[in-house]
Amino acid sequence: MPKIWPHTSVAAWKMLGTYAGFEALLQVFLPGKRFEATTTANGNVPVYKANGVESLLVSVAAFFAAWHFG
C-alpha cells in the first residue's frame, strides 16, 4: 500500500461498525409511516418506512448521552 494513504486502526473500524449497526437497528425498529415510492421501469414499487426524523433525534440523543457518560 502506498505511504500516502492514511492508516486506520481496529478501534476506528469498531466505532464505524457500531454506528452503522445502531443506525440500521433504528431504521428497522423505530415506528414510521409506510411510504410507497414511484413505480420503477421494471414495474416494482419500492416500499419504505418514513422514520428518518425519529432516527435522527434518537441518534443525536444517543450521541449526547454517550458524550455525557463518557
PQR file with spaces between the fields and no chain letter, atoms N, CA, C, O and H, PARSE charges and radii, in Angstrom:
ATOM       1  N    MET     1       0.855   -1.177    0.000 -0.4000 1.5000
ATOM       2  CA   MET     1       0.000    0.000    0.000 -0.0000 2.0000
ATOM       3  C    MET     1       0.900    1.238    0.000  0.5500 1.7000
ATOM       4  O    MET     1       1.893    1.282    0.726 -0.5500 1.4000
ATOM       5  N    PRO     2       0.560    2.233   -0.803 -0.5600 1.5000
ATOM       6  CA   PRO     2       1.385    3.444   -0.832  0.2800 2.0000
ATOM       7  C    PRO     2       1.384    4.176    0.507  0.5500 1.7000
ATOM       8  O    PRO     2       0.414    4.105    1.261 -0.5500 1.4000
ATOM       9  N    LYS     3       2.456    4.864    0.789 -0.4000 1.5000
ATOM      10  CA   LYS     3       2.583    5.581    2.067 -0.0000 2.0000
ATOM      11  C    LYS     3       1.679    6.811    2.152  0.5500 1.7000
ATOM      12  O    LYS     3       1.476    7.352    3.239 -0.5500 1.4000
ATOM      13  H    LYS     3       3.245    4.921    0.176  0.4000 1.0000
ATOM      14  N    ILE     4       1.134    7.259    1.021 -0.4000 1.5000
ATOM      15  CA   ILE     4       0.301    8.464    1.048 -0.0000 2.0000
ATOM      16  C    ILE     4      -1.083    8.202    1.633  0.5500 1.7000
ATOM      17  O    ILE     4      -1.764    9.142    2.041 -0.5500 1.4000
ATOM      18  H    ILE     4       1.298    6.820    0.138  0.4000 1.0000
ATOM      19  N    TRP     5      -1.511    6.940    1.681 -0.4000 1.5000
ATOM      20  CA   TRP     5      -2.832    6.626    2.204 -0.0000 2.0000
ATOM      21  C    TRP     5      -2.805    6.613    3.729  0.5500 1.7000
ATOM      22  O    TRP     5      -1.858    6.113    4.336 -0.5500 1.4000
ATOM      23  H    TRP     5      -0.957    6.176    1.349  0.4000 1.0000
ATOM      24  N    PRO     6      -3.842    7.162    4.337 -0.5600 1.5000
ATOM      25  CA   PRO     6      -3.875    7.149    5.811  0.2800 2.0000
ATOM      26  C    PRO     6      -4.091    5.734    6.337  0.5500 1.7000
ATOM      27  O    PRO     6      -4.687    4.892    5.666 -0.5500 1.4000
ATOM      28  N    HIS     7      -3.605    5.492    7.525 -0.4000 1.5000
ATOM      29  CA   HIS     7      -3.775    4.196    8.167 -0.0000 2.0000
ATOM      30  C    HIS     7      -4.900    4.294    9.186  0.5500 1.7000
ATOM      31  O    HIS     7      -5.018    5.286    9.904 -0.5500 1.4000
ATOM      32  H    HIS     7      -3.121    6.176    8.071  0.4000 1.0000
ATOM      33  N    THR     8      -5.720    3.259    9.240 -0.4000 1.5000
ATOM      34  CA   THR     8      -6.799    3.238   10.217 -0.0000 2.0000
ATOM      35  C    THR     8      -6.469    2.225   11.304  0.5500 1.7000
ATOM      36  O    THR     8      -5.588    1.379   11.154 -0.5500 1.4000
ATOM      37  H    THR     8      -5.624    2.453    8.656  0.4000 1.0000
ATOM      38  N    SER     9      -7.190    2.339   12.378 -0.4000 1.5000
ATOM      39  CA   SER     9      -6.972    1.419   13.486 -0.0000 2.0000
ATOM      40  C    SER     9      -8.165    0.485   13.624  0.5500 1.7000
ATOM      41  O    SER     9      -9.233    0.743   13.067 -0.5500 1.4000
ATOM      42  H    SER     9      -7.906    3.027   12.499  0.4000 1.0000
ATOM      43  N    VAL    10      -7.986   -0.575   14.349 -0.4000 1.5000
ATOM      44  CA   VAL    10      -9.072   -1.516   14.621 -0.0000 2.0000
ATOM      45  C    VAL    10     -10.167   -0.813   15.421  0.5500 1.7000
ATOM      46  O    VAL    10     -11.353   -1.059   15.200 -0.5500 1.4000
ATOM      47  H    VAL    10      -7.119   -0.784   14.801  0.4000 1.0000
ATOM      48  N    ALA    11      -9.777    0.051   16.338 -0.4000 1.5000
ATOM      49  CA   ALA    11     -10.761    0.777   17.153 -0.0000 2.0000
ATOM      50  C    ALA    11     -11.654    1.649   16.274  0.5500 1.7000
ATOM      51  O    ALA    11     -12.859    1.741   16.510 -0.5500 1.4000
ATOM      52  H    ALA    11      -8.813    0.251   16.517  0.4000 1.0000
ATOM      53  N    ALA    12     -11.068    2.289   15.260 -0.4000 1.5000
ATOM      54  CA   ALA    12     -11.865    3.133   14.362 -0.0000 2.0000
ATOM      55  C    ALA    12     -12.879    2.299   13.586  0.5500 1.7000
ATOM      56  O    ALA    12     -14.027    2.715   13.427 -0.5500 1.4000
ATOM      57  H    ALA    12     -10.089    2.214   15.068  0.4000 1.0000
ATOM      58  N    TRP    13     -12.466    1.123   13.100 -0.4000 1.5000
ATOM      59  CA   TRP    13     -13.392    0.246   12.380 -0.0000 2.0000
ATOM      60  C    TRP    13     -14.498   -0.254   13.300  0.5500 1.7000
ATOM      61  O    TRP    13     -15.642   -0.396   12.867 -0.5500 1.4000
ATOM      62  H    TRP    13     -11.534    0.786   13.230  0.4000 1.0000
ATOM      63  N    LYS    14     -14.177   -0.522   14.553 -0.4000 1.5000
ATOM      64  CA   LYS    14     -15.197   -0.958   15.509 -0.0000 2.0000
ATOM      65  C    LYS    14     -16.213    0.142   15.755  0.5500 1.7000
ATOM      66  O    LYS    14     -17.414   -0.118   15.827 -0.5500 1.4000
ATOM      67  H    LYS    14     -13.248   -0.407   14.905  0.4000 1.0000
ATOM      68  N    MET    15     -15.729    1.378   15.886 -0.4000 1.5000
ATOM      69  CA   MET    15     -16.643    2.502   16.097 -0.0000 2.0000
ATOM      70  C    MET    15     -17.560    2.701   14.895  0.5500 1.7000
ATOM      71  O    MET    15     -18.763    2.906   15.055 -0.5500 1.4000
ATOM      72  H    MET    15     -14.754    1.589   15.828  0.4000 1.0000
ATOM      73  N    LEU    16     -16.995    2.640   13.702 -0.4000 1.5000
ATOM      74  CA   LEU    16     -17.812    2.798   12.496 -0.0000 2.0000
ATOM      75  C    LEU    16     -18.830    1.670   12.363  0.5500 1.7000
ATOM      76  O    LEU    16     -19.984    1.908   12.006 -0.5500 1.4000
ATOM      77  H    LEU    16     -16.017    2.472   13.572  0.4000 1.0000
ATOM      78  N    GLY    17     -18.402    0.445   12.651 -0.4000 1.5000
ATOM      79  CA   GLY    17     -19.320   -0.689   12.575 -0.0000 2.0000
ATOM      80  C    GLY    17     -20.434   -0.603   13.599  0.5500 1.7000
ATOM      81  O    GLY    17     -21.583   -0.934   13.306 -0.5500 1.4000
ATOM      82  H    GLY    17     -17.465    0.252   12.941  0.4000 1.0000
ATOM      83  N    THR    18     -20.094   -0.156   14.806 -0.4000 1.5000
ATOM      84  CA   THR    18     -21.104    0.006   15.848 -0.0000 2.0000
ATOM      85  C    THR    18     -22.115    1.071   15.461  0.5500 1.7000
ATOM      86  O    THR    18     -23.319    0.884   15.639 -0.5500 1.4000
ATOM      87  H    THR    18     -19.161    0.113   15.044  0.4000 1.0000
ATOM      88  N    TYR    19     -21.629    2.190   14.931 -0.4000 1.5000
ATOM      89  CA   TYR    19     -22.527    3.270   14.493 -0.0000 2.0000
ATOM      90  C    TYR    19     -23.441    2.789   13.363  0.5500 1.7000
ATOM      91  O    TYR    19     -24.643    3.053   13.388 -0.5500 1.4000
ATOM      92  H    TYR    19     -20.651    2.341   14.786  0.4000 1.0000
ATOM      93  N    ALA    20     -22.889    2.094   12.386 -0.4000 1.5000
ATOM      94  CA   ALA    20     -23.697    1.602   11.270 -0.0000 2.0000
ATOM      95  C    ALA    20     -24.746    0.604   11.756  0.5500 1.7000
ATOM      96  O    ALA    20     -25.892    0.639   11.308 -0.5500 1.4000
ATOM      97  H    ALA    20     -21.912    1.879   12.366  0.4000 1.0000
ATOM      98  N    GLY    21     -24.361   -0.276   12.663 -0.4000 1.5000
ATOM      99  CA   GLY    21     -25.316   -1.230   13.215 -0.0000 2.0000
ATOM     100  C    GLY    21     -26.416   -0.553   14.011  0.5500 1.7000
ATOM     101  O    GLY    21     -27.583   -0.933   13.921 -0.5500 1.4000
ATOM     102  H    GLY    21     -23.430   -0.305   13.027  0.4000 1.0000
ATOM     103  N    PHE    22     -26.036    0.460   14.797 -0.4000 1.5000
ATOM     104  CA   PHE    22     -27.019    1.227   15.579 -0.0000 2.0000
ATOM     105  C    PHE    22     -28.029    1.893   14.656  0.5500 1.7000
ATOM     106  O    PHE    22     -29.232    1.836   14.912 -0.5500 1.4000
ATOM     107  H    PHE    22     -25.088    0.769   14.870  0.4000 1.0000
ATOM     108  N    GLU    23     -27.554    2.524   13.587 -0.4000 1.5000
ATOM     109  CA   GLU    23     -28.459    3.198   12.652 -0.0000 2.0000
ATOM     110  C    GLU    23     -29.354    2.192   11.929  0.5500 1.7000
ATOM     111  O    GLU    23     -30.526    2.477   11.681 -0.5500 1.4000
ATOM     112  H    GLU    23     -26.576    2.571   13.379  0.4000 1.0000
ATOM     113  N    ALA    24     -28.819    1.028   11.591 -0.4000 1.5000
ATOM     114  CA   ALA    24     -29.637    0.000   10.938 -0.0000 2.0000
ATOM     115  C    ALA    24     -30.750   -0.471   11.877  0.5500 1.7000
ATOM     116  O    ALA    24     -31.889   -0.659   11.450 -0.5500 1.4000
ATOM     117  H    ALA    24     -27.867    0.796   11.792  0.4000 1.0000
ATOM     118  N    LEU    25     -30.421   -0.660   13.144 -0.4000 1.5000
ATOM     119  CA   LEU    25     -31.442   -1.067   14.118 -0.0000 2.0000
ATOM     120  C    LEU    25     -32.521   -0.005   14.275  0.5500 1.7000
ATOM     121  O    LEU    25     -33.701   -0.328   14.404 -0.5500 1.4000
ATOM     122  H    LEU    25     -29.496   -0.508   13.491  0.4000 1.0000
ATOM     123  N    LEU    26     -32.118    1.261   14.263 -0.4000 1.5000
ATOM     124  CA   LEU    26     -33.111    2.334   14.359 -0.0000 2.0000
ATOM     125  C    LEU    26     -34.055    2.305   13.169  0.5500 1.7000
ATOM     126  O    LEU    26     -35.264    2.455   13.341 -0.5500 1.4000
ATOM     127  H    LEU    26     -31.159    1.523   14.158  0.4000 1.0000
ATOM     128  N    GLN    27     -33.534    2.118   11.981 -0.4000 1.5000
ATOM     129  CA   GLN    27     -34.384    2.095   10.791 -0.0000 2.0000
ATOM     130  C    GLN    27     -35.365    0.924   10.815  0.5500 1.7000
ATOM     131  O    GLN    27     -36.481    1.032   10.305 -0.5500 1.4000
ATOM     132  H    GLN    27     -32.552    1.996   11.842  0.4000 1.0000
ATOM     133  N    VAL    28     -34.950   -0.182   11.401 -0.4000 1.5000
ATOM     134  CA   VAL    28     -35.816   -1.363   11.435 -0.0000 2.0000
ATOM     135  C    VAL    28     -36.858   -1.258   12.547  0.5500 1.7000
ATOM     136  O    VAL    28     -38.027   -1.581   12.332 -0.5500 1.4000
ATOM     137  H    VAL    28     -34.044   -0.270   11.814  0.4000 1.0000
ATOM     138  N    PHE    29     -36.440   -0.806   13.740 -0.4000 1.5000
ATOM     139  CA   PHE    29     -37.312   -0.909   14.906 -0.0000 2.0000
ATOM     140  C    PHE    29     -38.083    0.359   15.268  0.5500 1.7000
ATOM     141  O    PHE    29     -39.076    0.268   15.989 -0.5500 1.4000
ATOM     142  H    PHE    29     -35.491   -0.544   13.914  0.4000 1.0000
ATOM     143  N    LEU    30     -37.673    1.521   14.804 -0.4000 1.5000
ATOM     144  CA   LEU    30     -38.456    2.724   15.090 -0.0000 2.0000
ATOM     145  C    LEU    30     -39.718    2.724   14.235  0.5500 1.7000
ATOM     146  O    LEU    30     -39.680    2.335   13.068 -0.5500 1.4000
ATOM     147  H    LEU    30     -36.867    1.594   14.218  0.4000 1.0000
ATOM     148  N    PRO    31     -40.827    3.156   14.810 -0.5600 1.5000
ATOM     149  CA   PRO    31     -42.056    3.188   14.014  0.2800 2.0000
ATOM     150  C    PRO    31     -41.989    4.292   12.959  0.5500 1.7000
ATOM     151  O    PRO    31     -41.261    5.273   13.103 -0.5500 1.4000
ATOM     152  N    GLY    32     -42.754    4.105   11.920 -0.4000 1.5000
ATOM     153  CA   GLY    32     -42.813    5.108   10.861 -0.0000 2.0000
ATOM     154  C    GLY    32     -43.936    4.791    9.899  0.5500 1.7000
ATOM     155  O    GLY    32     -44.386    3.650    9.791 -0.5500 1.4000
ATOM     156  H    GLY    32     -43.346    3.307   11.803  0.4000 1.0000
ATOM     157  N    LYS    33     -44.375    5.812    9.211 -0.4000 1.5000
ATOM     158  CA   LYS    33     -45.457    5.656    8.248 -0.0000 2.0000
ATOM     159  C    LYS    33     -44.946    4.927    7.004  0.5500 1.7000
ATOM     160  O    LYS    33     -43.830    5.184    6.552 -0.5500 1.4000
ATOM     161  H    LYS    33     -44.010    6.738    9.299  0.4000 1.0000
ATOM     162  N    ARG    34     -45.746    4.030    6.456 -0.4000 1.5000
ATOM     163  CA   ARG    34     -45.397    3.300    5.240 -0.0000 2.0000
ATOM     164  C    ARG    34     -45.450    4.261    4.060  0.5500 1.7000
ATOM     165  O    ARG    34     -46.403    5.024    3.905 -0.5500 1.4000
ATOM     166  H    ARG    34     -46.653    3.822    6.824  0.4000 1.0000
ATOM     167  N    PHE    35     -44.423    4.213    3.241 -0.4000 1.5000
ATOM     168  CA   PHE    35     -44.318    5.122    2.106 -0.0000 2.0000
ATOM     169  C    PHE    35     -43.985    4.320    0.860  0.5500 1.7000
ATOM     170  O    PHE    35     -43.005    3.574    0.839 -0.5500 1.4000
ATOM     171  H    PHE    35     -43.649    3.593    3.367  0.4000 1.0000
ATOM     172  N    GLU    36     -44.798    4.470   -0.177 -0.4000 1.5000
ATOM     173  CA   GLU    36     -44.537    3.800   -1.448 -0.0000 2.0000
ATOM     174  C    GLU    36     -43.960    4.804   -2.437  0.5500 1.7000
ATOM     175  O    GLU    36     -44.535    5.866   -2.673 -0.5500 1.4000
ATOM     176  H    GLU    36     -45.593    5.075   -0.160  0.4000 1.0000
ATOM     177  N    ALA    37     -42.829    4.455   -3.002 -0.4000 1.5000
ATOM     178  CA   ALA    37     -42.182    5.334   -3.977 -0.0000 2.0000
ATOM     179  C    ALA    37     -42.834    5.135   -5.346  0.5500 1.7000
ATOM     180  O    ALA    37     -43.731    4.308   -5.510 -0.5500 1.4000
ATOM     181  H    ALA    37     -42.362    3.592   -2.810  0.4000 1.0000
ATOM     182  N    THR    38     -42.369    5.902   -6.310 -0.4000 1.5000
ATOM     183  CA   THR    38     -42.909    5.774   -7.658 -0.0000 2.0000
ATOM     184  C    THR    38     -42.491    4.438   -8.265  0.5500 1.7000
ATOM     185  O    THR    38     -41.458    3.871   -7.906 -0.5500 1.4000
ATOM     186  H    THR    38     -41.641    6.574   -6.177  0.4000 1.0000
ATOM     187  N    THR    39     -43.287    3.962   -9.161 -0.4000 1.5000
ATOM     188  CA   THR    39     -43.028    2.687   -9.810 -0.0000 2.0000
ATOM     189  C    THR    39     -41.783    2.786  -10.686  0.5500 1.7000
ATOM     190  O    THR    39     -41.594    3.760  -11.414 -0.5500 1.4000
ATOM     191  H    THR    39     -44.126    4.422   -9.453  0.4000 1.0000
ATOM     192  N    THR    40     -40.940    1.761  -10.600 -0.4000 1.5000
ATOM     193  CA   THR    40     -39.717    1.750  -11.398 -0.0000 2.0000
ATOM     194  C    THR    40     -40.032    1.306  -12.826  0.5500 1.7000
ATOM     195  O    THR    40     -41.161    0.924  -13.133 -0.5500 1.4000
ATOM     196  H    THR    40     -41.093    0.970  -10.008  0.4000 1.0000
ATOM     197  N    ALA    41     -39.027    1.361  -13.688 -0.4000 1.5000
ATOM     198  CA   ALA    41     -39.203    0.958  -15.086 -0.0000 2.0000
ATOM     199  C    ALA    41     -39.568   -0.522  -15.199  0.5500 1.7000
ATOM     200  O    ALA    41     -40.233   -0.922  -16.155 -0.5500 1.4000
ATOM     201  H    ALA    41     -38.109    1.672  -13.439  0.4000 1.0000
ATOM     202  N    ASN    42     -39.143   -1.331  -14.240 -0.4000 1.5000
ATOM     203  CA   ASN    42     -39.466   -2.762  -14.250 -0.0000 2.0000
ATOM     204  C    ASN    42     -40.819   -3.069  -13.625  0.5500 1.7000
ATOM     205  O    ASN    42     -41.227   -4.230  -13.587 -0.5500 1.4000
ATOM     206  H    ASN    42     -38.603   -1.006  -13.464  0.4000 1.0000
ATOM     207  N    GLY    43     -41.515   -2.069  -13.141 -0.4000 1.5000
ATOM     208  CA   GLY    43     -42.827   -2.275  -12.535 -0.0000 2.0000
ATOM     209  C    GLY    43     -42.799   -2.504  -11.036  0.5500 1.7000
ATOM     210  O    GLY    43     -43.837   -2.795  -10.442 -0.5500 1.4000
ATOM     211  H    GLY    43     -41.184   -1.125  -13.171  0.4000 1.0000
ATOM     212  N    ASN    44     -41.640   -2.381  -10.411 -0.4000 1.5000
ATOM     213  CA   ASN    44     -41.545   -2.554   -8.963 -0.0000 2.0000
ATOM     214  C    ASN    44     -41.962   -1.275   -8.246  0.5500 1.7000
ATOM     215  O    ASN    44     -41.736   -0.170   -8.740 -0.5500 1.4000
ATOM     216  H    ASN    44     -40.796   -2.145  -10.893  0.4000 1.0000
ATOM     217  N    VAL    45     -42.566   -1.440   -7.089 -0.4000 1.5000
ATOM     218  CA   VAL    45     -42.930   -0.295   -6.255 -0.0000 2.0000
ATOM     219  C    VAL    45     -42.153   -0.414   -4.952  0.5500 1.7000
ATOM     220  O    VAL    45     -42.536   -1.194   -4.081 -0.5500 1.4000
ATOM     221  H    VAL    45     -42.749   -2.337   -6.688  0.4000 1.0000
ATOM     222  N    PRO    46     -41.056    0.350   -4.797 -0.5600 1.5000
ATOM     223  CA   PRO    46     -40.293    0.288   -3.548  0.2800 2.0000
ATOM     224  C    PRO    46     -41.127    0.800   -2.368  0.5500 1.7000
ATOM     225  O    PRO    46     -41.825    1.808   -2.477 -0.5500 1.4000
ATOM     226  N    VAL    47     -41.043    0.098   -1.257 -0.4000 1.5000
ATOM     227  CA   VAL    47     -41.780    0.468   -0.051 -0.0000 2.0000
ATOM     228  C    VAL    47     -40.759    0.831    1.022  0.5500 1.7000
ATOM     229  O    VAL    47     -39.819    0.078    1.276 -0.5500 1.4000
ATOM     230  H    VAL    47     -40.476   -0.721   -1.168  0.4000 1.0000
ATOM     231  N    TYR    48     -40.952    1.986    1.645 -0.4000 1.5000
ATOM     232  CA   TYR    48     -40.045    2.477    2.669 -0.0000 2.0000
ATOM     233  C    TYR    48     -40.820    2.749    3.946  0.5500 1.7000
ATOM     234  O    TYR    48     -42.046    2.856    3.932 -0.5500 1.4000
ATOM     235  H    TYR    48     -41.716    2.597    1.438  0.4000 1.0000
ATOM     236  N    LYS    49     -40.096    2.858    5.043 -0.4000 1.5000
ATOM     237  CA   LYS    49     -40.674    3.294    6.309 -0.0000 2.0000
ATOM     238  C    LYS    49     -40.135    4.697    6.559  0.5500 1.7000
ATOM     239  O    LYS    49     -38.925    4.884    6.680 -0.5500 1.4000
ATOM     240  H    LYS    49     -39.100    2.771    5.055  0.4000 1.0000
ATOM     241  N    ALA    50     -41.018    5.677    6.637 -0.4000 1.5000
ATOM     242  CA   ALA    50     -40.613    7.069    6.813 -0.0000 2.0000
ATOM     243  C    ALA    50     -40.377    7.344    8.299  0.5500 1.7000
ATOM     244  O    ALA    50     -41.272    7.810    9.005 -0.5500 1.4000
ATOM     245  H    ALA    50     -42.001    5.525    6.539  0.4000 1.0000
ATOM     246  N    ASN    51     -39.148    7.046    8.767 -0.4000 1.5000
ATOM     247  CA   ASN    51     -38.808    7.297   10.166 -0.0000 2.0000
ATOM     248  C    ASN    51     -37.442    7.977   10.290  0.5500 1.7000
ATOM     249  O    ASN    51     -36.743    7.803   11.287 -0.5500 1.4000
ATOM     250  H    ASN    51     -38.422    6.667    8.194  0.4000 1.0000
ATOM     251  N    GLY    52     -37.079    8.736    9.288 -0.4000 1.5000
ATOM     252  CA   GLY    52     -35.771    9.387    9.281 -0.0000 2.0000
ATOM     253  C    GLY    52     -35.622   10.449   10.360  0.5500 1.7000
ATOM     254  O    GLY    52     -34.564   10.553   10.982 -0.5500 1.4000
ATOM     255  H    GLY    52     -37.648    8.877    8.478  0.4000 1.0000
ATOM     256  N    VAL    53     -36.660   11.233   10.588 -0.4000 1.5000
ATOM     257  CA   VAL    53     -36.572   12.294   11.604 -0.0000 2.0000
ATOM     258  C    VAL    53     -36.451   11.673   12.993  0.5500 1.7000
ATOM     259  O    VAL    53     -35.657   12.128   13.816 -0.5500 1.4000
ATOM     260  H    VAL    53     -37.519   11.148   10.083  0.4000 1.0000
ATOM     261  N    GLU    54     -37.235   10.644   13.246 -0.4000 1.5000
ATOM     262  CA   GLU    54     -37.147    9.962   14.533 -0.0000 2.0000
ATOM     263  C    GLU    54     -35.766    9.348   14.731  0.5500 1.7000
ATOM     264  O    GLU    54     -35.204    9.406   15.824 -0.5500 1.4000
ATOM     265  H    GLU    54     -37.881   10.274   12.578  0.4000 1.0000
ATOM     266  N    SER    55     -35.229    8.763   13.677 -0.4000 1.5000
ATOM     267  CA   SER    55     -33.893    8.175   13.740 -0.0000 2.0000
ATOM     268  C    SER    55     -32.844    9.242   14.040  0.5500 1.7000
ATOM     269  O    SER    55     -31.935    9.015   14.838 -0.5500 1.4000
ATOM     270  H    SER    55     -35.686    8.716   12.789  0.4000 1.0000
ATOM     271  N    LEU    56     -32.968   10.392   13.408 -0.4000 1.5000
ATOM     272  CA   LEU    56     -32.040   11.495   13.660 -0.0000 2.0000
ATOM     273  C    LEU    56     -32.111   11.945   15.115  0.5500 1.7000
ATOM     274  O    LEU    56     -31.077   12.138   15.754 -0.5500 1.4000
ATOM     275  H    LEU    56     -33.706   10.577   12.759  0.4000 1.0000
ATOM     276  N    LEU    57     -33.307   12.111   15.637 -0.4000 1.5000
ATOM     277  CA   LEU    57     -33.465   12.573   17.021 -0.0000 2.0000
ATOM     278  C    LEU    57     -32.888   11.572   18.019  0.5500 1.7000
ATOM     279  O    LEU    57     -32.235   11.966   18.985 -0.5500 1.4000
ATOM     280  H    LEU    57     -34.147   11.955   15.118  0.4000 1.0000
ATOM     281  N    VAL    58     -33.124   10.286   17.793 -0.4000 1.5000
ATOM     282  CA   VAL    58     -32.574    9.261   18.685 -0.0000 2.0000
ATOM     283  C    VAL    58     -31.050    9.243   18.571  0.5500 1.7000
ATOM     284  O    VAL    58     -30.356    9.080   19.575 -0.5500 1.4000
ATOM     285  H    VAL    58     -33.654    9.965   17.008  0.4000 1.0000
ATOM     286  N    SER    59     -30.529    9.409   17.361 -0.4000 1.5000
ATOM     287  CA   SER    59     -29.074    9.419   17.158 -0.0000 2.0000
ATOM     288  C    SER    59     -28.416   10.585   17.884  0.5500 1.7000
ATOM     289  O    SER    59     -27.376   10.416   18.521 -0.5500 1.4000
ATOM     290  H    SER    59     -31.093    9.541   16.546  0.4000 1.0000
ATOM     291  N    VAL    60     -29.014   11.756   17.793 -0.4000 1.5000
ATOM     292  CA   VAL    60     -28.461   12.935   18.474 -0.0000 2.0000
ATOM     293  C    VAL    60     -28.534   12.748   19.986  0.5500 1.7000
ATOM     294  O    VAL    60     -27.584   13.073   20.699 -0.5500 1.4000
ATOM     295  H    VAL    60     -29.859   11.894   17.276  0.4000 1.0000
ATOM     296  N    ALA    61     -29.654   12.227   20.476 -0.4000 1.5000
ATOM     297  CA   ALA    61     -29.788   11.976   21.913 -0.0000 2.0000
ATOM     298  C    ALA    61     -28.765   10.940   22.378  0.5500 1.7000
ATOM     299  O    ALA    61     -28.169   11.096   23.444 -0.5500 1.4000
ATOM     300  H    ALA    61     -30.425   11.963   19.897  0.4000 1.0000
ATOM     301  N    ALA    62     -28.560    9.890   21.592 -0.4000 1.5000
ATOM     302  CA   ALA    62     -27.574    8.868   21.945 -0.0000 2.0000
ATOM     303  C    ALA    62     -26.163    9.440   21.936  0.5500 1.7000
ATOM     304  O    ALA    62     -25.349    9.089   22.790 -0.5500 1.4000
ATOM     305  H    ALA    62     -29.044    9.764   20.727  0.4000 1.0000
ATOM     306  N    PHE    63     -25.864   10.317   20.981 -0.4000 1.5000
ATOM     307  CA   PHE    63     -24.549   10.947   20.931 -0.0000 2.0000
ATOM     308  C    PHE    63     -24.287   11.757   22.196  0.5500 1.7000
ATOM     309  O    PHE    63     -23.230   11.624   22.813 -0.5500 1.4000
ATOM     310  H    PHE    63     -26.526   10.602   20.287  0.4000 1.0000
ATOM     311  N    PHE    64     -25.246   12.594   22.582 -0.4000 1.5000
ATOM     312  CA   PHE    64     -25.040   13.427   23.766 -0.0000 2.0000
ATOM     313  C    PHE    64     -25.029   12.583   25.044  0.5500 1.7000
ATOM     314  O    PHE    64     -24.316   12.915   25.991 -0.5500 1.4000
ATOM     315  H    PHE    64     -26.104   12.702   22.081  0.4000 1.0000
ATOM     316  N    ALA    65     -25.802   11.507   25.084 -0.4000 1.5000
ATOM     317  CA   ALA    65     -25.777   10.622   26.245 -0.0000 2.0000
ATOM     318  C    ALA    65     -24.399    9.938   26.350  0.5500 1.7000
ATOM     319  O    ALA    65     -23.835    9.838   27.439 -0.5500 1.4000
ATOM     320  H    ALA    65     -26.381   11.237   24.315  0.4000 1.0000
ATOM     321  N    ALA    66     -23.873    9.476   25.228 -0.4000 1.5000
ATOM     322  CA   ALA    66     -22.549    8.840   25.235 -0.0000 2.0000
ATOM     323  C    ALA    66     -21.466    9.840   25.611  0.5500 1.7000
ATOM     324  O    ALA    66     -20.512    9.499   26.310 -0.5500 1.4000
ATOM     325  H    ALA    66     -24.331    9.557   24.343  0.4000 1.0000
ATOM     326  N    TRP    67     -21.616   11.064   25.150 -0.4000 1.5000
ATOM     327  CA   TRP    67     -20.632   12.114   25.479 -0.0000 2.0000
ATOM     328  C    TRP    67     -20.707   12.444   26.968  0.5500 1.7000
ATOM     329  O    TRP    67     -19.681   12.589   27.633 -0.5500 1.4000
ATOM     330  H    TRP    67     -22.391   11.341   24.582  0.4000 1.0000
ATOM     331  N    HIS    68     -21.935   12.562   27.486 -0.4000 1.5000
ATOM     332  CA   HIS    68     -22.103   12.938   28.890 -0.0000 2.0000
ATOM     333  C    HIS    68     -21.591   11.847   29.833  0.5500 1.7000
ATOM     334  O    HIS    68     -20.949   12.144   30.841 -0.5500 1.4000
ATOM     335  H    HIS    68     -22.768   12.444   26.946  0.4000 1.0000
ATOM     336  N    PHE    69     -21.877   10.589   29.504 -0.4000 1.5000
ATOM     337  CA   PHE    69     -21.499    9.495   30.393 -0.0000 2.0000
ATOM     338  C    PHE    69     -20.131    8.896   30.071  0.5500 1.7000
ATOM     339  O    PHE    69     -19.680    7.958   30.729 -0.5500 1.4000
ATOM     340  H    PHE    69     -22.399   10.348   28.686  0.4000 1.0000
ATOM     341  N    GLY    70     -19.489    9.443   29.065 -0.4000 1.5000
ATOM     342  CA   GLY    70     -18.117    9.016   28.747 -0.0000 2.0000
ATOM     343  C    GLY    70     -18.090    7.728   28.012  0.5500 1.7000
ATOM     344  O    GLY    70     -17.015    7.233   27.672 -0.5500 1.4000
ATOM     345  H    GLY    70     -19.856   10.205   28.530  0.4000 1.0000
